[in-house]
Amino acid sequence: MEEIFSRSVDFLGSGRYASEQKRRLREICYCKVCIQDGYHSYFHEMPWLSMCPFHNVKLEKVFGEHKPSIAESRIAALELLLSESCMSWPHCQDHFPLVESDVAISIAAWVARARAAAASMSLGEVWCLGEDDSGGGVSLSQSLGQLRVLEVMPDLIEPLFIKQRGKWDLEVLEFPMYVKLELSRLKRLNIKFGDLYEFYKEVTSHAPKKPVFVERANHFVDVLRARHGSCTCRWALVPDPWEYKWAEVDPGSHFGWRSLCPFQIAIEELNVMRKMPEESTITRKKIENRILLSLVSRQMLDANLISYTKDAKVSAGGYLTIDESVARACIWRPQSPLTDLLNTAAEWEVDVTFDALKAWLDDIEHGAQPFNQDRPKYSLRLRETSSGMSLVKWTASPGDQQAS
């Protein structure tokens, strides 16, 4: 057996633009024409290819039997394939096209360029939306979609890639040097941007004058409520003894006061975005622990980012008391150099959240199961540049297309 090309034909080094998604451990993808000639390529093992770059035929799959190790299982499965398919096995045919394959060369070259473009785009990255969430990195579809925006894929190799879900649009907003200098100052005070961002949303969402991101979230909640109308959903998130689970229900039926339909789940997520816990019915990860918020608020106060209200309940040590609400007791200083950046990030987060929820609801209405979500990850990114800071927004549009 001869394996051609090396594992350098991958997206390692692309930062968070690379997908961690791989083929199943005992799954082997192969080209039936290559196998007949006694060849197997690393290209066939790449999860982002669906066609053989040498013969333009769809890749087949086989699963190795359980062996003491994954390597033994894969080797045994390949040997069986080759012995059954290649007439000259264990010898290879000598007419197999290697260097002459313009398609294979083009794939390798595009992967290298896309990898370099993603590495450049990741340079100086200080924050990503959802970076602390569990559930792994970006999906393979999202990775390919964004990489092909960063580096245009040649027409020659487009049909060989797996289908991606929708298209991606990239928007970048630059912020001046004084924003970078202010973030550097806060970094020296051990204030991370992610903590600052969540605290900013917590405080400003309860201000007398609602910020734009809250108004946007309010608008999107109204849109979902109008679309939902009288509930005819056929799925509901119902309580189990230990957790909630999705179950099919009769459309229009009342499935229990503790159960939620997909639209209620989507509205709940936007309620969390606009910081309305009184409407929330499911516990979500957010900054609500008052002891932690008391410590964070003192950091923000010392950094001159906020002030306390006159009637704020403050301990002798200068910390908010446990029974005090950070949202009620803290006032964000609007003259902060970071206000525009934080405002824009919050507005963009509402936008990408609504887009993802809308796509999820659309999928369910077209027959998809609600637990099979392919939610975008890291849709917002903040990075340092030579001239200041750069806020990046990735927006997905619905529909399937070739990963081209």
N, C-alpha and C positions, 0 to 999 in steps of 0.2 A: 504494500500500500504506500502510495506517495502522497503526502500532504503538501499542498503548494500554498505559498504566501504565508506570512507570519501573523501573529496576533497584533502586530502594529496597526492592522487595518481595523481599528476600533476608535471609540471616542473618549478613551481615558485621557485625562488632562483637560477636559472641557468644563471643569467645575461642576456647578449644579445643573448645567444644561445637558449633562450626560444622564441617560436613564440607567437605573440599577437593574432593570428588568432583564432577565436572562431566560434561556430555554430551560425547561425542566432537566434535572440532573441526568436522568437516564434517557432523555430524548435525543435522538440523532436525526438531523436533517441531511438529506443527501440528494444528489442528482442521479437519476436512474441511468442517464447516458454516461456520466462520469464513472459511475460504479461499474458499468459494463466494460470500461477501459482500464479498470483497476486504480482509479484515482478518487481521492476525496480531498476537498479543499476547506480551508478555514473559512472561506466565504460562506460555505453552506451552513456553518455553525453560527453565523452572525444573526441575531434575532431580528434585525431590521431588513433582511433580504427575504423575499418570497420566491425569487426565480434564480436559476443558475446563470451566472454571468458569462459562462462559456457556451451554453447551449440554448439559453432562453426558454427553458422548460421549468414548470412549477416544481419546487422542491418537495420531496416526499419525506415522511416521518416514520421512524421506527423506534420502539422502546426496548432498551436492553433488559434482560432478565436480572433478577436480584442476585448479586454476587457479594463477596465480602467487602468489596470497595466499588465506588462509582467508576473508577478507571477500568477495573476488570470488566465491569458490566458493559461499558462503552466499547472497549476493545473487542470483547466477544461478539457484540452485536455487529460491529463493522466487519469483523472477520467472516461472520456468517453471511452477511450481505454480499461481500466480495466473492466468497466461494460459490455462492448460488448464482451470481450475476455475471461474473467475469470468466469467460471461457479459458483465458490463459493464466488465471490465478494459480500460484502466487506471483506470477510475472505480470508486469504492466504492458499495455500496448504502447508502441513507440511513436504513434501518430497524434498523440494528444496535443492540442494547441496551448502553449503556455505564454511565452513572451508576446506572441502575435495577437493576443486578446486585447484589443483596444478598449473593450467594455470593462474588463477587470482592471486595467491600468487607470481608466477614468474613474472608477469607483474608489480605488485607493487614493487617487489624487484629490477627489472631492472630499473624502473623509478627512484627509490631512488638512485641507484648507478650512473645512468646517470646524475641525478641532482647534485650529489656530485662531479662528474668528471667535469661537466661544471662550477660549482661554483669554483672549484680549478683552472680551466683553465682561469677563468675570474679574479682571484685574482691579484690585482696590475695592472689591465688594465688601461692605460692612454689615449689610442686613438684607434679609429676604423675608417677605411675608410668609408666615407659617413655618419658619425654620425650626421652631421648637416643637412643632406638632409631630406626633408619631405617624406611622404609615408609610415610611419610605420616601424616596425621591419622586422625580417626575416620571410619568408613564413613557413608554416607548413612542407612542403617538405624539405626545407633546414634545418630546425631545427632538424627534425628526422634524416636526412642524416648525419649531423655533430655529433649529440649525439651518434649515433651508431658507429661512428669512435672512439669517446672518451670512449665508454663503449660498448663492443661487446654484441649484443642482442642474447639471447638463441634461439636455433632452435625451441624450443617448442612454442614460442609466435610469431615468425616471420609472419606466415600467417594471424594473426589477425589485423595487422597494415595496414593503408592505403598505397597505392602505393606512392613511392617517385620518384621524377624526377632525374634519374641518380645516380651516386656515387660521393663521396667526398674524396679528398685526402688532407692530412694535412702535411705541411712542416713548420718546426720551425728552425729559425736561431738565435743563441745566440750571444750577444754582451757583451764585457767586462765591468767591473765595472766603468772604466773611462767614458764610455758613459752615464751610469746612473748618475754619479756625475755631468757631464756637463749638462744633462737635469734638474737635481735638481737646478743647478746654474741658468739656464734660467727661471725655474719656480719661483724662488725668484725675478727675474726681470719682472715677469708677462708676460712672453713669453710662450704661449701654443704651444705644439708640432704641432697641426694642422695648426696654423698660420705659424710656422717656416717651415713646410713641403711645404705648398703652395708657400711661398715666395722663398724657395730654388728652386723649379721647375721653377718659373717665371724667376729667375735670370740666372740659369745655362743653361736653354734651349736656351738662346740667346747668350751664350758664343761662341767665335770663334771655340773652339774645342767642338763639340756636345757631350753631355753625352750619355751613353749607352741607357738610357730610350728613348731619342729622336730618336736614330737610330732604336730601336725596333719599335717604333711607325711608323716611316717612312717605315720600312719593312712591317708591317701589313697593312698600307694604300696601298702599292703596291700589296699585296696579294688580298685585297678586290677589287681593281680596275681591276686586271686581272680576277678575278672570275666574276665580274659584266659584263665586256665587253660592248656590245651594250645593252642598257636597254630594258628588256622585263618584267619589274616588273608590277604586276597587282594592286599594292597599291601605293598611293602617299599621302604625307602630304601636304594638300592644304590650302591656306589662307582662313579664314572665316572673316566676318566683325570684330570679336573681338579676334579670336585666330586661331591657325592651327588645322585641324582635318584630320583624315585618311579617304580616299575615294577610292573605287575601280575604276580602270581605265582600258582602253583597253591596253593589253600588247604591248609594242613598240610604243605607242602613245606619242606625245609631250604634256604634261599636264600643261604647263605654266612655265615661268622662275622662279616664286616664289615658285613653288612646288618642293618637294623632294621625291625621292623614298627611300625605306629602306636602300639600299646600300649607297646612298648619306648621309643619316642620320648617318649611322655607320662610314663612313669616316669622317664626320664632328666631331663626338665625339673623334676620334683619332687625328684629327687636333687640337682640344682643348687640348688634352693630350700633344701634341708636341708643344703647344703654337704658333699656326699659325693663328692668328685672321684674317689675310687678306684672308684666304680661308674659314673662317667661315661665314655662312649665317643665323644662328639662334643664338639669344642671349642666353647664358648659364650662370649659376651661377659660377662665378670665380672671382679671385682677379684682377679686372681691374680698380676699382675706384682709380684714381690717388691720391686723397686726403688721402684715407686710406693707400695706398701703401707708400705714403710719410711718414706717421706716423710710419708705420711698419718698413720701411727702417732705420729710425733713431734709433728705438729700436735695430735692428740688428747691426747697426754701433756701438752703445754704448756697445753692448754685445761682440764686437770684432769678429763678424761672417762674416762681409763684410768690404770692403773698397770702397770708391768712385773713379771713374775714374778721371783723371786729368782735363778733360773738363766737368765734371758733373755740372749741374746748381743747385747750392745750395744757399738757402736763408741765411740771416745774422744769423738766429737762428740755422743753421745747418741742415735744412730740405731740401729735394729736392723740387724744384719749381713744380707748378702744371703742367706746360708744359713739364716737364722732364720725360723721360721713365725710370722706375726702371730697366728694363732689360738692357738698354744701359749704365746707370750710376753706376750700382752696380757690384762689383766683389766679388764672394764668395771666402772665404779663404779656400783653399783645405786642409790645415793642421788642420782644425777643427776636433775634436774628433767625430763629428757627420756625417762627410761626407760619410763614408761607409754605415751607417744606412740609411741615406736619399737617397743615390744612390740605395740601394737595394729595399727600399720601392717604389721608383718611377719605377724601372724596373718591380717589381712585380705588381704594379698597372696597367701598360700597358698590362702585360700578362693576368691578370684576366679580364680587360676590353675587350680585344680582344676575349677571350674565351666566354664571355657573349654575345658579339655582334654576334659572329659566330653562337652560339646556337640559338639566336633570328632569324637570317637570315635563318638558316636551318629549323626552325619551320615554317616560312612564306612560304618557298618553298614547305613544305609538307602540306600546306593548312591552317595553323593557321593565325589568324588575328593579325596584327602588334601591336595593342594596348593591346593585352592580353599577356603582358610580365611578366615573373617570374624571374626578375633580382636578382641575388644574392646580399645580403647585408652584410656589414662588413667583406668582404673577406680578408682584412688585419687588423691585430690587433697588438698593441704594449703594452707590459706589463712589469712591473718591476719584477725582481726575486731577490733571495738572492745574486746572483753572478753578476748581471748586468741587461741587458735588453733582452727581447725575442720578436722577430718579427715573427708573425704567418701568414701564408698564407693558405687559403682554396681554393681549386680548384675543380670545378664541371666538371664531364665528362657527355656527353649526354646519353640519353636513359632512359627508364622507367624500374623500377624494384620494387619488393616488398620492403617495408620499413623494411628491415630485418637487 
